[in-house]
Amino acid sequence: MEVTSRIESRPEYLSYEAALGARKLVEEIMLVRPGEDVVITADSSTDARVVDVTAQAVAAAGATPTVVWYPTRPSSAMEPPGPVAGAVARSQVWIEYALAYIMHSDAFRAAMAQGTRYANLTGMDVQMLVDTVARVDFQGTIDLGKALVGLLEKADEVRITTPAGTDLRARNGGRPINLRGKPAEKPGETVMLAGQISWNPLEETQEGVLVFDGAVWPPNDLGLIRSPIRMEVSEGTVTSIEGEGTDATVFRRWMEDQARSADDPEVGRNMYRIAHWSLGFNPGVTKPTGRIVEDERIFGCVELGLGTKGAWIGGDPFLAPAHTDGSLLNPSIYLDGEAIEIEGRYVHPDLVEICRRLGIPGY
């Protein structure tokens, strides 16, 4: 996976800032209470410093941290080793740092069914913890997310264009708009890193051209991309994958391999279905890094997922052999014909006001 290099071996590097980020994550986002069992899962690709500082924050909050390490799986959404599944199913809170995350697996669904509060922070390293949690105004970012949710809830037609060639239209049809970066207030609730809203418009209305030009993951061979990946979309399904560089070839072949791996042909075809549309707005993420948790939340970006669709999104869920996400840079977003963002900069007055309050450059 190609990522922006930022390896720093010194244990003291950003140690104070990382401790602050872990405390905010544990206390303000996951709302960990004294006496709770908190499981932290990590694979052999995970930054150990993030795991350690999170476990310390859990203990400081009066809860019991249990850390589970296991080998990195070949791809995301695979079933974990049995002891991992058992641990998360017995937890009140589960924080996942594994690069090959197990969200969308049967083990994940079992944990959610029994009431675990869950956060997917796949691939997080110390720099990401500092940039996207410690240094971010969490409540202000939630306010921006709620404003975006409100605008989308009032709209029916959505159109997204980008300089790279995306021109995608759909109708919301009253589907729910989900604020993902929020406190984990309810049992069985899945929360994500602050700075993202997600929904899926009516599948049969999703038409046009989709171009990933920021980052795509999985497959593991990608991450940061050097050349755009262009897809035709009809009724919510990708019908072709093209591009002038090797990235499109790698992505197309991976999608084909995933689709062929399914025992049920219908499940295989679901690999090409759009699972969700998302808007990213974490103030700490200003460019792609190759780490999907960040790349989905680049400030002002759009991100779309293909493959398995969770029930929380709205509309009928569906299973596929895998799930992949790709980001679109410098988008323009039109709601019922009115622009709320032009080439990566919000123009709706309500959004502009919040951006100014957050101190976002350019507002």
SULPECOR-V167713 format. One record per pair of residues at least 12 apart in sequence whose C-alpha atoms are under 10 Angstrom apart, sorted by the first residue. I is the first residue (numbers start at 0). J is the second residue. D is the distance in whole Angstrom. If there is no record, write none. Layout:
# SULPECOR-V167713
i: {I;I}
j: {J;J}
d: {D;D}
This chain:
# SULPECOR-V167713
i: {0;0;0;0;0;0;0;0;0;0;0;0;1;1;1;1;1;1;1;1;1;1;1;1;2;2;2;2;2;2;2;2;2;2;3;3;3;3;3;3;3;4;4;5;5;5;5;6;6;6;7;7;10;12;12;13;13;13;13;14;14;14;14;14;15;15;15;16;16;16;16;16;16;16;16;17;17;17;17;17;17;17;17;17;17;17;17;17;17;18;18;18;18;18;18;18;18;18;18;19;19;19;19;19;19;19;19;20;20;20;20;20;20;20;20;20;20;20;20;20;20;21;21;21;21;21;21;21;21;21;21;21;21;21;21;22;22;22;22;22;22;22;22;22;22;23;23;23;23;23;23;24;24;24;24;24;24;24;24;24;24;24;25;25;25;25;25;25;25;25;25;25;25;25;26;26;26;26;26;27;27;27;27;27;28;28;28;28;28;28;28;28;28;28;28;28;29;29;29;29;29;29;29;29;29;29;29;30;30;30;30;30;30;30;31;31;31;31;31;31;31;31;31;31;31;31;32;32;32;32;32;32;32;33;33;33;33;33;33;33;34;34;34;34;34;34;35;35;35;35;35;35;35;35;35;36;36;36;36;36;36;36;36;36;36;36;36;36;36;37;37;37;37;37;37;37;37;37;37;37;37;37;37;37;37;37;37;37;38;38;38;38;38;38;38;38;38;38;38;38;38;38;38;38;38;38;38;38;39;39;39;39;39;39;39;39;39;39;39;39;39;39;39;39;39;39;39;39;40;40;40;40;40;40;40;40;40;40;40;40;40;40;40;40;41;41;41;41;41;41;41;41;41;41;41;41;41;41;41;41;42;42;42;42;42;42;42;42;42;42;42;42;42;42;43;43;43;43;43;43;43;43;44;44;44;44;44;44;44;44;44;44;44;44;45;45;45;45;45;45;45;45;45;45;45;46;46;46;46;46;46;46;47;47;47;47;47;48;48;49;49;49;49;49;49;49;49;50;50;50;50;50;50;50;50;50;51;51;52;53;53;54;62;63;64;64;64;65;65;65;65;66;66;66;67;67;67;67;67;68;68;68;69;69;69;70;70;71;71;71;71;72;72;72;72;72;73;73;73;74;74;74;74;74;74;74;74;74;75;75;75;75;75;75;75;75;75;75;75;75;75;75;75;75;75;76;76;76;76;76;76;76;76;76;76;76;76;76;76;77;77;77;77;77;77;77;77;77;77;78;78;78;78;78;78;78;78;79;79;79;79;79;79;79;80;81;83;84;84;84;84;84;84;84;85;85;85;86;86;87;87;87;87;87;87;87;87;87;88;88;88;88;88;88;88;88;88;88;89;89;89;89;89;90;90;90;90;90;90;91;91;91;91;91;91;91;91;91;92;92;92;92;92;92;92;92;92;92;93;93;93;93;93;93;93;93;93;94;94;94;94;94;94;94;95;95;95;95;95;95;95;96;96;96;96;96;96;96;97;97;97;97;97;98;98;98;98;98;98;98;98;99;99;99;99;100;100;100;100;101;101;102;102;102;102;102;102;102;103;103;103;103;103;103;103;104;104;104;108;108;109;110;111;111;111;111;112;112;112;113;113;114;114;114;114;115;115;115;115;115;115;116;116;116;116;116;116;116;116;116;117;117;117;117;117;117;117;118;118;118;118;118;118;118;118;118;119;119;119;119;119;120;120;120;120;120;120;121;121;121;121;121;122;122;122;122;122;123;123;123;123;124;127;127;127;127;127;127;128;128;129;130;130;130;130;130;131;131;131;131;131;131;131;131;131;131;132;132;132;132;132;133;134;134;135;135;135;135;135;135;135;136;136;136;136;136;136;137;137;137;137;137;137;137;138;138;138;138;139;139;139;139;139;139;140;140;140;140;140;140;140;140;140;140;140;141;141;141;141;141;141;141;141;141;141;141;142;142;142;143;143;143;143;143;143;143;143;143;143;143;144;144;144;144;144;144;144;144;144;144;144;144;144;144;144;145;145;145;145;146;146;146;147;147;147;147;147;147;147;147;147;147;148;148;148;148;148;148;148;148;149;150;150;150;150;150;150;151;151;151;151;151;151;151;151;151;152;152;152;152;152;152;152;153;153;153;153;154;154;154;154;154;154;154;154;154;155;155;155;155;155;155;155;155;155;155;156;156;156;156;156;156;156;156;156;156;156;156;157;157;157;157;157;157;157;157;157;157;157;157;158;158;158;158;158;158;158;158;158;158;158;158;159;159;159;159;159;159;159;159;159;159;159;159;159;160;160;160;160;160;160;160;160;160;160;160;160;160;160;161;161;161;161;161;161;161;161;161;161;161;161;161;161;161;162;162;162;162;162;162;162;162;163;163;163;163;163;163;163;163;163;163;163;163;164;164;164;164;164;164;164;164;164;164;164;165;165;165;165;165;165;165;165;165;165;165;165;165;166;166;166;166;166;166;166;166;166;167;167;167;167;167;167;167;167;167;167;167;168;168;168;168;168;168;168;168;168;169;169;169;169;169;169;169;169;169;169;169;170;170;170;170;170;170;170;170;170;170;171;171;171;171;171;171;171;172;172;172;172;173;173;173;174;174;174;174;174;174;174;175;175;175;175;175;175;175;175;176;176;176;176;176;176;176;176;176;177;177;177;177;177;177;177;177;177;178;178;178;178;178;178;178;178;178;178;179;179;179;179;179;179;179;179;179;180;180;180;180;180;180;180;180;181;181;181;181;188;189;191;192;192;192;192;192;193;193;193;193;193;193;194;194;194;194;194;194;194;194;194;194;194;194;194;195;195;195;195;195;195;195;195;195;195;195;195;195;196;196;196;196;196;196;196;196;196;197;197;197;197;197;197;197;197;197;197;197;197;197;198;198;198;198;198;198;198;198;198;198;199;199;199;199;199;199;199;199;199;199;199;199;200;200;200;200;200;200;200;200;201;201;201;201;202;202;202;202;202;202;202;202;202;202;203;203;203;203;204;204;204;205;205;205;205;205;205;205;206;206;206;206;206;206;206;207;207;207;207;207;207;207;208;208;208;208;208;208;208;209;209;209;209;209;209;209;209;209;209;209;210;210;210;210;210;210;210;210;210;210;210;210;210;211;211;211;211;211;211;211;211;211;211;211;211;211;211;211;212;212;212;212;212;212;212;212;212;212;212;212;213;213;213;213;213;213;213;213;213;213;213;213;213;213;213;213;213;213;213;214;214;214;214;214;214;214;214;214;214;214;214;214;214;214;214;214;214;215;215;215;215;215;215;215;215;215;215;215;215;215;215;215;215;215;216;216;216;216;216;216;216;216;216;216;216;216;217;217;217;217;217;217;217;217;217;218;218;218;218;218;218;218;218;218;219;219;219;220;220;220;220;221;221;221;221;221;222;222;222;222;222;222;222;222;222;223;223;223;223;223;223;223;223;223;224;224;224;224;224;224;224;224;225;225;225;225;226;226;226;226;226;226;227;227;227;227;227;227;227;227;228;228;228;228;228;228;228;228;228;228;228;228;228;229;229;229;229;230;230;230;232;232;232;233;234;234;235;235;235;235;235;235;236;236;236;236;236;236;236;236;236;237;237;237;237;237;237;237;238;238;239;239;240;240;250;254;254;254;254;254;254;254;254;254;254;255;255;255;255;256;257;257;257;257;257;257;257;258;258;258;258;258;258;259;260;260;260;261;261;261;262;263;263;264;265;265;265;266;266;266;266;266;266;266;267;267;267;267;267;268;268;268;268;269;269;269;269;269;269;269;269;269;269;270;270;270;270;270;270;270;270;270;270;270;271;271;271;271;271;271;271;272;272;272;272;272;272;272;272;273;273;273;273;273;273;273;273;273;274;274;274;274;274;274;274;274;274;274;274;274;274;274;274;275;275;275;275;275;275;275;275;275;275;275;276;276;276;276;276;276;276;277;277;277;277;277;277;277;277;277;278;278;278;278;278;278;278;278;278;278;278;278;278;279;279;279;279;279;279;279;279;279;279;279;279;280;280;280;280;280;280;280;280;281;281;281;281;281;281;281;281;282;282;282;282;282;282;282;282;282;283;283;283;283;284;284;284;284;284;285;285;285;285;286;286;286;287;287;287;287;291;291;291;291;292;294;294;294;294;294;295;295;295;295;296;297;297;297;297;297;298;298;298;298;298;298;299;299;299;299;299;299;299;299;299;299;299;299;300;300;300;300;300;300;300;300;300;300;301;301;301;301;301;301;301;301;301;302;302;302;302;302;303;303;303;303;303;304;304;304;304;304;305;305;305;305;305;305;306;306;306;306;306;306;306;307;307;307;307;307;308;308;327;328;328;329;329;329;329;330;330;330;330;331;331;331;331;332;332;332;339;344;344;345;346;350}
j: {215;216;217;218;219;220;221;222;223;224;289;290;214;215;216;219;220;221;222;223;224;288;289;290;214;221;222;223;224;287;288;289;290;291;222;223;286;287;288;289;290;288;289;124;125;126;288;124;125;126;125;126;48;125;126;125;126;128;129;48;49;52;125;129;52;129;133;125;126;128;129;130;132;133;134;48;49;52;53;124;125;126;127;128;129;130;132;133;134;49;51;52;53;55;56;125;128;129;133;52;53;56;128;129;132;133;134;49;52;53;56;125;127;128;129;130;131;132;133;134;135;49;50;51;52;53;54;55;56;57;125;128;129;132;133;52;53;54;55;56;57;59;60;132;133;53;56;132;133;135;137;53;56;57;94;118;128;132;133;137;182;192;37;53;54;55;56;57;58;59;60;92;94;182;56;57;59;60;182;137;138;181;182;183;118;132;137;180;181;182;183;184;190;191;192;193;92;93;94;116;117;118;181;182;183;184;190;60;92;116;182;183;184;185;56;57;58;60;61;62;63;91;92;116;183;184;57;60;61;62;63;91;92;57;58;59;60;61;62;63;58;60;61;62;63;91;57;60;61;62;63;64;90;91;92;57;61;62;63;64;65;86;87;89;90;91;92;93;115;54;57;58;62;63;64;65;66;86;87;89;90;91;92;93;94;115;116;117;54;57;63;64;65;66;67;83;86;87;88;89;90;91;92;93;94;95;115;117;51;53;54;57;64;65;66;67;68;83;86;87;90;92;93;94;95;96;97;118;65;66;67;68;69;83;86;87;93;94;95;96;97;100;101;121;66;67;68;69;70;71;83;94;95;96;97;98;99;100;121;122;67;68;69;70;71;72;95;96;97;98;99;100;121;122;68;69;70;71;72;97;98;99;68;69;70;71;72;96;97;98;99;121;122;123;68;71;95;96;97;98;99;121;122;123;124;96;97;98;122;123;124;125;68;96;123;124;125;124;125;96;122;123;124;125;126;127;128;66;67;68;94;95;96;123;124;125;64;66;125;66;94;66;92;90;90;92;93;86;87;90;93;83;86;94;82;83;86;87;95;83;96;97;82;83;97;97;99;97;98;99;100;97;98;99;100;101;99;218;219;98;99;100;101;217;218;219;321;322;97;98;99;100;101;102;103;104;121;216;217;218;219;320;321;322;323;99;100;101;102;103;104;105;106;107;307;319;320;321;322;99;100;101;102;103;104;105;106;320;321;100;101;102;103;104;105;106;107;99;100;101;104;105;106;107;106;106;106;101;104;105;106;107;109;110;106;109;110;106;110;106;107;109;110;111;113;115;116;117;106;107;108;109;110;111;112;113;114;115;109;110;113;114;115;110;113;114;115;116;117;110;111;113;114;115;116;117;186;187;110;114;115;116;117;118;183;186;187;188;107;110;111;115;116;117;118;119;189;116;117;118;119;120;121;190;117;118;119;120;121;122;123;118;119;120;121;122;123;124;119;120;121;122;123;119;120;121;122;123;219;290;291;121;122;217;219;119;120;121;122;119;121;117;118;119;121;189;309;322;307;308;309;318;319;321;322;307;318;321;187;309;187;187;186;187;188;189;186;187;188;186;187;185;186;187;188;183;185;186;187;188;189;182;183;184;185;186;187;188;189;190;183;186;187;188;189;190;191;179;180;182;183;188;189;190;191;192;189;190;191;192;292;190;191;192;291;292;293;191;290;291;292;293;289;290;291;292;293;290;291;292;293;290;283;284;288;290;292;293;192;283;283;281;282;283;284;293;192;193;194;281;282;283;284;292;293;296;192;193;281;282;283;283;282;283;193;194;281;282;283;284;357;193;281;282;283;357;358;180;181;182;193;194;281;282;181;182;193;357;194;282;353;354;356;357;180;181;193;194;195;280;281;282;353;354;357;178;179;180;181;182;193;194;195;196;280;281;350;353;354;194;195;280;281;349;350;351;352;353;354;357;177;178;179;180;181;193;194;195;196;278;279;280;281;350;353;176;177;178;196;349;350;353;176;178;195;196;278;280;339;347;349;350;175;176;177;178;196;197;198;278;176;176;334;339;347;349;350;171;173;174;175;176;198;333;334;335;171;172;173;174;175;176;334;171;173;334;335;170;171;172;173;333;334;335;336;337;169;170;171;172;173;174;200;334;335;336;168;169;170;171;172;200;204;333;334;335;336;337;169;170;171;200;205;332;333;334;335;336;337;338;170;205;206;207;331;332;333;334;335;336;337;338;207;208;209;301;327;330;331;332;333;334;338;340;341;207;208;209;210;301;327;328;329;330;331;332;333;341;342;209;210;211;212;300;301;327;328;329;330;331;332;341;342;343;210;212;327;328;329;330;331;342;209;210;211;212;226;227;228;229;327;328;329;330;208;209;210;211;212;227;228;229;230;327;330;207;208;209;210;211;212;229;230;231;327;328;330;331;206;207;208;209;210;231;232;330;331;204;205;206;207;208;209;210;231;232;233;332;200;204;205;206;207;208;209;232;333;199;200;201;202;203;204;205;206;207;234;235;199;200;201;202;203;204;205;206;334;335;198;199;200;201;202;204;205;199;200;201;204;200;201;313;198;199;200;201;312;313;314;197;198;199;200;311;312;313;314;196;197;198;199;200;276;277;312;313;195;196;197;198;199;277;311;312;313;190;191;193;194;195;196;197;198;277;278;191;192;193;194;195;196;197;198;277;192;193;194;195;196;197;281;296;193;194;195;196;311;311;292;281;292;293;295;296;279;280;281;282;292;296;278;279;280;281;282;283;284;293;295;296;297;298;299;277;278;279;280;281;295;296;297;298;299;300;301;302;276;277;278;279;280;295;296;301;302;274;275;276;277;278;279;301;302;303;304;311;312;313;274;275;276;277;278;303;311;312;313;314;235;273;274;275;276;277;303;304;308;312;313;314;235;273;274;275;276;312;313;314;234;235;313;314;233;234;235;236;272;273;274;275;314;315;233;234;235;236;233;234;235;232;233;234;235;236;237;273;231;232;233;234;235;236;237;230;231;232;233;234;235;237;229;230;231;232;233;237;239;227;228;229;230;231;232;237;240;303;325;327;227;228;229;230;231;240;241;242;303;325;326;327;328;224;226;227;228;229;230;247;301;302;303;324;325;326;327;328;224;225;226;227;228;229;287;325;326;327;328;329;225;226;227;228;286;287;288;289;294;295;297;300;301;302;325;326;327;328;329;226;227;228;286;287;288;289;290;291;293;294;295;302;324;325;326;327;328;228;246;250;287;289;290;291;294;295;302;303;304;323;324;325;326;327;250;289;290;291;292;294;304;322;323;324;325;326;250;253;254;291;321;322;323;324;325;249;250;252;253;254;321;322;323;324;249;250;253;246;249;250;253;246;247;249;250;289;246;287;288;289;290;291;294;324;325;246;287;288;289;290;291;294;325;326;244;245;246;247;287;288;289;325;244;245;246;247;242;243;244;245;246;247;241;242;243;244;245;246;247;327;240;241;242;243;244;245;246;247;248;249;250;251;325;241;242;243;247;242;247;251;271;272;273;272;272;273;271;272;273;274;275;305;268;269;270;271;272;273;274;305;306;268;269;270;271;272;273;305;271;272;251;271;252;254;323;267;268;270;271;305;306;320;321;322;323;267;268;270;271;320;270;271;306;319;320;321;322;270;271;306;319;320;321;320;319;320;321;319;320;321;320;319;320;319;317;318;319;306;307;317;318;319;320;321;306;318;319;320;321;306;318;319;320;305;306;307;308;317;318;319;320;321;322;305;306;307;308;317;318;319;320;321;322;323;304;305;306;307;319;322;323;304;305;306;307;308;317;319;322;303;304;305;306;307;308;322;323;324;303;304;305;306;307;308;309;312;313;316;317;318;322;323;324;302;303;304;305;306;307;308;309;312;313;324;301;302;303;304;305;312;324;295;296;300;301;302;303;304;324;326;295;296;297;298;299;300;301;302;303;326;327;330;332;293;294;295;296;297;298;299;300;301;302;326;327;295;296;297;298;299;300;301;354;293;294;295;296;297;298;299;300;296;297;298;299;354;357;358;359;360;296;297;298;359;296;297;298;299;300;297;298;299;300;298;300;328;300;326;327;328;323;324;325;326;324;324;325;326;327;328;324;325;326;327;326;326;327;328;329;343;328;329;343;344;345;359;327;328;329;330;331;332;340;341;342;343;344;345;326;327;328;329;330;331;340;342;343;344;325;326;327;328;329;330;331;332;343;324;325;326;327;328;323;324;325;326;327;322;323;324;325;326;319;321;322;323;324;325;318;319;320;321;322;323;324;319;320;321;322;323;321;322;343;342;343;341;342;343;344;342;343;344;345;343;344;345;346;344;345;346;351;361;362;362;362;362}
d: {10;8;9;8;5;5;5;5;8;10;7;9;9;10;10;8;7;6;5;5;8;8;6;9;9;9;6;6;9;9;5;4;7;10;9;8;10;8;5;6;8;8;10;10;10;8;10;9;9;9;9;9;8;9;9;7;8;10;8;9;10;9;8;9;10;9;10;9;9;9;6;9;10;6;8;9;8;7;9;10;6;8;9;6;5;9;9;7;10;9;10;6;8;9;7;10;9;9;8;9;10;9;9;8;8;6;9;10;9;9;9;9;10;6;6;9;8;5;4;8;9;8;9;10;6;5;9;8;6;9;10;7;9;8;8;9;7;10;9;5;8;9;8;10;9;10;9;7;7;10;9;8;9;10;10;10;9;7;8;10;9;9;10;7;9;10;7;6;10;10;8;10;9;10;8;8;10;7;9;9;10;9;7;9;9;10;9;8;7;4;6;9;9;9;9;9;7;9;9;7;8;8;9;6;5;8;8;10;9;9;7;6;7;10;10;7;10;7;8;7;10;9;7;9;9;10;9;7;7;6;10;10;10;9;9;9;6;4;5;8;10;9;6;5;7;10;9;10;8;5;6;9;8;6;8;9;10;6;5;6;7;10;10;8;5;6;7;9;10;9;7;9;7;6;5;6;9;10;9;9;6;6;5;6;8;9;9;10;9;10;8;6;5;6;7;9;7;6;9;9;6;8;6;5;6;8;10;10;10;8;8;10;7;6;5;6;9;10;9;8;10;9;6;5;6;7;9;10;8;6;5;6;8;8;9;8;8;7;5;6;6;9;10;10;8;6;5;7;9;9;10;9;7;5;4;8;9;9;9;9;8;5;5;5;5;8;9;8;5;7;7;9;10;9;7;6;5;5;9;8;8;10;10;10;8;6;10;9;7;6;8;10;8;10;9;9;10;6;6;6;9;8;6;7;7;8;9;10;8;7;5;7;10;10;10;8;9;8;7;8;10;7;6;6;9;10;8;8;10;10;9;10;8;9;9;10;10;9;10;10;9;7;10;10;10;10;10;9;10;9;10;10;9;10;9;7;8;9;10;8;10;9;10;8;9;9;9;8;7;6;9;9;9;6;8;9;7;10;9;9;6;8;9;8;8;8;8;10;9;8;4;5;6;8;9;9;10;10;8;9;10;10;7;8;9;7;6;4;6;5;5;9;9;9;9;10;8;6;8;8;8;6;8;8;6;9;9;9;8;10;7;9;9;6;7;7;9;10;9;7;8;9;7;9;9;9;8;10;10;9;5;8;8;8;8;10;9;10;9;8;8;9;6;9;10;8;10;9;8;8;9;6;4;8;9;7;9;7;10;8;8;9;8;8;9;8;6;8;10;9;10;9;7;5;6;9;8;9;10;9;5;5;6;8;9;9;9;10;10;9;10;7;6;5;6;9;10;8;6;5;7;7;9;10;8;6;5;6;6;9;9;9;7;5;5;6;6;9;9;8;5;6;8;10;9;5;4;8;10;9;10;7;8;9;9;8;9;6;8;9;9;9;10;7;10;10;9;10;7;8;7;9;10;9;8;10;10;10;9;10;10;8;8;4;7;8;9;6;9;8;7;8;4;4;7;10;9;6;5;7;9;10;6;8;7;6;5;5;6;8;8;9;7;6;5;6;8;10;10;10;8;9;6;5;5;8;8;7;6;8;8;9;7;7;9;7;9;10;8;8;7;10;10;7;8;7;9;8;9;7;9;9;9;9;10;9;9;7;10;10;9;9;8;5;7;10;8;8;9;7;7;5;7;10;8;9;8;8;9;10;8;9;9;7;9;10;8;7;6;10;9;10;9;8;10;7;10;9;9;10;7;9;9;10;9;10;9;10;10;10;7;9;8;6;8;9;7;6;9;8;7;8;9;9;8;8;9;7;7;9;7;7;9;10;10;10;9;8;10;8;10;8;10;9;7;9;9;6;8;9;9;6;9;8;9;9;7;7;7;9;9;8;10;9;10;10;9;7;9;7;7;9;9;9;10;8;9;10;9;10;9;8;9;6;7;7;7;9;10;10;9;10;8;9;10;10;10;8;10;10;9;7;10;10;7;10;8;9;7;8;7;7;10;9;9;9;9;8;7;9;9;9;6;6;10;10;8;5;5;6;7;9;9;7;6;10;7;6;4;6;8;9;9;8;6;5;8;10;5;6;7;9;9;7;6;5;6;8;9;10;9;10;10;10;8;6;5;7;8;8;10;9;10;10;9;8;10;7;6;5;6;9;10;10;10;10;9;9;9;10;9;10;9;6;5;7;9;9;8;9;8;10;9;10;10;7;7;6;5;6;9;9;7;9;10;10;9;8;7;7;9;8;9;7;8;7;10;7;9;9;8;8;9;9;7;7;6;9;9;9;10;8;10;10;10;8;5;5;5;8;9;8;9;10;8;10;8;10;9;6;5;7;8;10;10;10;10;10;7;6;5;6;6;9;9;8;10;10;9;7;6;5;6;9;10;10;9;9;6;7;8;8;5;4;7;9;9;9;9;6;6;9;9;6;7;10;10;9;9;7;4;6;9;9;10;10;7;6;9;8;9;10;7;7;6;8;9;6;7;9;6;8;9;9;7;6;9;7;6;5;8;9;10;9;8;8;9;5;5;6;10;9;8;7;9;9;9;9;9;7;5;7;9;10;10;5;7;7;8;6;5;7;10;10;5;4;6;6;7;10;9;10;6;9;9;10;9;9;9;9;7;9;10;8;9;8;6;9;10;8;8;6;5;4;8;9;9;9;9;6;8;8;10;7;6;5;6;7;7;6;9;9;10;10;9;9;8;5;5;7;9;10;9;10;10;10;6;6;4;7;9;10;9;9;10;10;7;10;9;5;5;6;9;10;9;5;7;9;9;8;7;5;6;8;9;10;9;6;7;8;9;10;9;8;8;10;9;9;9;8;9;8;9;6;5;8;9;8;9;10;9;10;8;4;6;9;8;6;7;7;6;5;5;8;10;9;8;5;5;6;7;8;9;9;6;5;7;9;9;10;7;6;5;6;9;9;10;10;8;6;5;6;7;9;9;9;10;9;6;5;4;6;9;9;9;9;10;9;9;7;9;9;9;6;5;7;8;9;10;8;9;9;6;6;5;8;7;8;7;5;7;9;10;8;7;6;6;10;8;9;8;10;8;6;9;8;8;10;9;9;10;9;7;5;6;6;10;10;9;10;10;6;8;6;8;7;10;7;9;10;8;6;6;8;9;9;9;9;10;7;9;7;8;9;10;10;10;7;6;4;7;10;9;8;8;6;10;9;10;9;6;6;7;10;9;9;10;9;9;8;5;7;9;8;7;10;7;9;10;10;8;10;10;10;10;9;7;9;9;7;10;8;8;8;10;9;8;4;7;7;9;10;9;10;7;6;4;8;9;9;10;10;9;9;6;9;9;10;8;10;8;9;7;10;7;7;5;8;6;8;9;6;8;8;10;8;7;10;7;6;5;8;8;9;7;5;9;10;8;9;9;5;6;9;8;9;9;10;9;9;9;10;9;9;9;6;6;9;10;10;9;8;9;6;4;6;9;9;10;10;10;9;5;6;7;9;8;9;9;9;10;9;10;9;10;7;8;10;9;10;9;10;9;9;10;9;9;10;7;10;10;8;6;7;10;6;8;10;8;7;9;9;10;7;10;8;6;10;9;10;10;10;10;9;8;9;9;8;6;5;7;10;9;9;6;7;9;9;10;8;9;8;6;7;9;7;7;5;8;9;10;6;4;7;10;10;8;5;7;7;7;9;10;6;6;9;9;10;10;9;6;6;8;9;9;9;10;7;6;5;7;9;8;10;10;10;8;5;5;6;6;5;8;8;10;8;8;10;8;9;9;8;6;5;7;9;10;7;9;7;9;9;7;6;5;7;9;9;10;8;9;9;6;5;6;8;10;9;8;7;9;9;7;6;5;6;9;9;10;10;10;9;8;6;4;5;6;6;5;6;7;9;10;9;5;6;4;5;7;9;10;8;10;9;5;6;5;8;10;8;8;6;9;9;8;9;7;10;9;8;8;10;7;5;6;10;10;5;6;9;9;8;9;9;10;8;10;9;10;7;8;9;10;9;8;6;9;10;8;7;6;9;9;8;9;8;10;10;9;9;8;9;10;9;9;8;7;7;9;10;8;9;9;5;6;7;7;6;5;6;6;9;10;9;7;9;9;6;5;7;8;7;9;9;9;7;6;4;6;9;9;6;6;7;8;7;6;4;7;9;9;8;6;5;6;9;7;5;7;6;4;7;9;5;7;6;5;9;10;8;10;8;7;8;4;4;8;5;5;8;10;6;8;9;10;10;9;10;10;8;9;9;10;10}
